[in-house]
Amino acid sequence: MSLSVGEVLEKLLAGELTIGEAKRELTALNVKQVSELARLDTKRAYRAGVPEMILGEGKRPQDAARIAVQMAKERGYALVTRGGKQHAVEIKKRLPAGFDLSHNAAARTILVKRRGYTFPKTGAVGVLAAGTADVPVAEEAAVAVEVMGCRVMKAYDVGIAGIHRLFKPLEQMMRGGVAAIVVVAGMEGALPSVVASLVDVPVVGVPTSVGYGVGMKGAATLMAMLQSCSPKVAVMNIDNGLGAGVFAGLIARQAKRSKA
């Protein structure tokens, strides 16, 4: 039989539980079951620094909706990634009073929030997209950065085919105090290395699966970014805007803590 938080604390004070046993009981309480469908890790953000997010891709819209609504009730918000229009429709059907839904069609994200809920601000992150075809991945990264509690500064269509377009937005980002920059690019994936040569903050490269030629759906871009001559470029997997946004958000959070 599972114990409530209060019961765990009472038993700990009474000497009926050791500290180790109390920790195990509290960890077990972090997992919430939605019928027999899924087990929600509602305290992941406190434990691991990254909130649990719901992958819509591969899930039936009604199943993703049930999970998202339950998670939003538990912690004030829920983020569905790789979600489509039908996912948003199903969530909206089940949305309780006092909750709002924001569907970013480009990013394929659906954010459910309790009205008035705000993410704590923990620094700033820049997001660059080389071309307009890279914008969906960049938008996914931007949404992830916001959920991590960071301010986002964005600039799109600043790839090396017209390198003069890069400098002004990059200057604005550095003046804006970004702690990291996510750089999304396809084709030969050179933009992260160029950006890294111009700034003194970490750069997170994200290869995309778009472009002409034998790109092997982004594999060539991934290889090129991994071969960067700049030692401060970290590279995510193909089209992984979510991972890039989370990683950059963690950098920004740690940077703010070090200044406190």
C-alpha positions in Angstrom: 0.0 0.0 0.0 1.4 3.4 -1.0 1.8 6.2 1.6 1.0 9.8 1.2 3.7 12.5 1.7 2.3 13.3 5.1 2.3 9.6 6.2 5.9 9.2 5.0 7.0 12.2 7.1 5.1 11.1 10.1 6.6 7.6 10.0 10.1 9.1 9.5 9.7 11.3 12.6 8.3 8.4 14.6 11.3 6.3 13.7 9.2 3.7 11.8 11.1 4.5 8.5 14.8 5.0 7.9 15.9 8.0 5.8 16.6 5.6 2.9 13.1 4.0 3.1 11.5 7.5 3.3 13.4 8.5 0.1 12.2 5.4 -1.7 8.6 6.1 -0.7 8.8 9.7 -1.8 10.4 8.7 -5.1 7.6 6.2 -5.7 5.0 9.0 -5.2 6.6 10.8 -8.2 5.0 8.3 -10.5 1.3 8.8 -11.3 -0.7 6.2 -13.3 -3.2 7.3 -15.9 -5.5 4.2 -15.9 -3.2 1.5 -17.3 -2.0 3.7 -20.1 1.1 5.5 -18.8 3.0 6.3 -15.7 3.7 10.0 -15.3 6.9 11.2 -13.8 5.5 14.5 -12.5 8.6 15.4 -10.3 11.2 14.8 -13.0 11.9 18.5 -13.3 12.9 18.7 -9.6 15.0 15.5 -9.8 16.6 15.7 -13.2 16.3 19.4 -14.0 14.2 18.5 -17.1 10.4 18.1 -17.1 8.8 15.1 -18.6 7.4 15.8 -22.1 4.9 13.8 -24.0 5.9 12.4 -27.5 2.7 12.6 -29.6 4.2 10.8 -32.5 3.0 7.2 -32.5 0.4 7.8 -29.9 -3.3 7.8 -30.6 -4.6 11.3 -30.2 -7.1 10.3 -27.5 -4.3 8.6 -25.5 -1.9 11.6 -25.8 -4.8 13.8 -24.7 -5.6 11.9 -21.6 -1.9 11.9 -20.6 -1.5 15.6 -21.3 -4.5 16.7 -19.4 -3.6 14.6 -16.3 0.0 16.0 -16.4 -1.3 19.6 -16.7 -3.5 19.0 -13.7 -0.6 17.6 -11.7 2.0 20.3 -12.3 0.3 23.2 -14.1 1.4 22.5 -17.6 2.1 19.8 -20.1 4.1 19.8 -23.4 3.2 17.4 -26.3 5.9 17.2 -29.0 5.6 15.9 -32.5 1.8 16.4 -32.2 -0.6 17.0 -35.0 -3.9 18.8 -35.5 -5.9 15.8 -34.3 -3.8 15.6 -31.1 -4.7 19.3 -30.4 -8.4 18.6 -31.1 -8.6 15.7 -28.7 -6.8 17.6 -25.9 -9.1 20.6 -26.4 -12.1 18.3 -26.0 -10.8 17.2 -22.5 -9.4 20.5 -21.4 -10.7 21.4 -17.9 -11.9 24.9 -17.1 -9.1 27.3 -16.3 -6.6 25.7 -18.7 -5.4 27.1 -22.1 -4.0 25.3 -25.1 -1.3 26.7 -27.5 -0.6 24.7 -30.7 2.5 25.6 -32.6 1.9 24.0 -36.0 5.4 24.6 -37.3 7.1 23.1 -34.3 4.4 20.4 -33.9 4.1 21.2 -30.2 1.0 21.5 -28.1 1.4 23.3 -24.8 -1.3 23.0 -22.1 -1.1 25.5 -19.2 -3.2 26.4 -16.2 -4.3 30.0 -16.8 -1.9 32.3 -15.1 0.9 29.7 -15.0 4.3 31.2 -15.8 7.7 29.5 -16.3 10.4 30.9 -14.0 12.9 32.9 -16.0 16.4 31.4 -15.8 18.4 33.2 -18.5 18.4 33.6 -22.2 19.1 31.4 -25.2 19.5 32.2 -28.9 18.0 30.1 -31.7 19.2 30.4 -35.3 17.9 28.7 -38.4 20.0 28.6 -41.5 17.1 28.4 -44.0 13.3 28.6 -43.8 13.1 24.9 -44.3 14.9 24.5 -41.0 12.3 26.6 -39.1 10.2 23.7 -37.8 13.1 22.2 -36.0 14.2 25.7 -34.7 10.7 26.4 -33.5 10.6 23.1 -31.6 13.9 24.1 -30.0 12.5 27.5 -29.1 9.4 26.0 -27.4 11.7 23.7 -25.4 13.8 26.7 -24.3 10.7 28.5 -23.1 9.5 25.5 -21.1 12.9 25.3 -19.5 12.2 28.8 -18.2 14.4 30.8 -20.6 13.9 33.8 -22.7 14.3 33.1 -26.4 15.9 35.3 -29.0 15.3 34.0 -32.5 16.6 34.7 -36.0 15.8 32.7 -39.1 17.1 32.5 -42.7 20.6 33.5 -41.7 22.5 30.7 -43.4 26.0 30.8 -45.0 24.5 31.2 -48.5 24.0 34.9 -47.4 26.4 35.2 -44.5 25.8 39.0 -44.3 22.4 38.2 -42.8 23.9 36.5 -39.7 25.9 39.3 -38.1 23.2 41.8 -36.9 21.0 39.1 -35.2 24.1 37.5 -33.7 25.2 40.9 -32.3 21.7 41.4 -30.8 21.8 38.0 -29.1 25.2 38.7 -27.5 24.0 42.1 -26.3 20.9 40.3 -25.0 23.0 38.1 -22.8 22.3 34.7 -24.2 24.2 31.9 -22.4 24.0 29.5 -25.4 23.0 29.5 -29.0 21.1 26.7 -30.8 22.0 26.6 -34.5 19.8 24.6 -36.8 21.0 23.9 -40.4 20.7 21.4 -43.2 22.9 20.8 -46.3 26.6 20.9 -45.3 25.8 22.0 -41.8 28.5 24.7 -41.7 26.6 27.4 -39.8 27.3 26.1 -36.2 31.1 26.3 -36.8 30.8 29.8 -38.2 28.7 31.0 -35.3 31.1 29.3 -32.8 34.0 31.3 -34.3 32.2 34.6 -33.6 30.8 34.2 -30.0 32.1 33.2 -26.6 29.2 31.0 -25.5 28.5 27.3 -26.2 26.9 26.4 -29.6 24.4 23.6 -30.0 24.2 22.3 -33.6 21.1 20.6 -34.9 21.3 18.9 -38.3 18.1 18.8 -40.3 16.9 16.3 -42.9 16.3 18.8 -45.6 18.5 19.8 -48.6 19.6 18.9 -52.1 21.9 16.1 -53.1 23.0 12.9 -51.3 22.2 14.2 -47.9 20.9 10.8 -46.7 18.1 12.5 -44.8 20.4 14.6 -42.7 23.2 12.0 -42.1 25.7 14.0 -44.2 24.8 17.2 -42.2 25.2 15.3 -38.9 28.7 14.0 -40.0 29.7 17.5 -41.0 28.7 19.0 -37.7 30.4 16.3 -35.7 33.6 17.1 -37.7 33.4 20.7 -36.7 36.9 22.4 -36.3 35.4 24.3 -33.3 35.9 22.5 -30.0 32.9 24.2 -28.4 30.1 22.9 -30.7 27.9 20.2 -29.2 25.8 18.3 -31.8 22.3 16.9 -31.4 20.7 14.1 -33.5 19.0 14.8 -36.8 15.9 17.1 -36.4 16.2 17.0 -32.6 15.1 20.5 -31.8 13.7 19.4 -28.5 17.0 18.0 -27.2 18.8 21.1 -28.3 16.4 23.4 -26.6 16.6 21.4 -23.3 20.4 21.3 -23.4 20.8 25.0 -24.1 18.2 25.7 -21.4 20.2 23.8 -18.8 23.4 25.8 -19.8 21.5 29.0 -19.3 20.1 27.9 -16.0 23.6 27.0 -14.7 25.1 30.2 -16.0 22.5 32.2 -14.1 23.1 30.2 -10.9 26.9 30.9 -11.1 26.2 34.7 -11.3 23.8 34.6 -8.3 
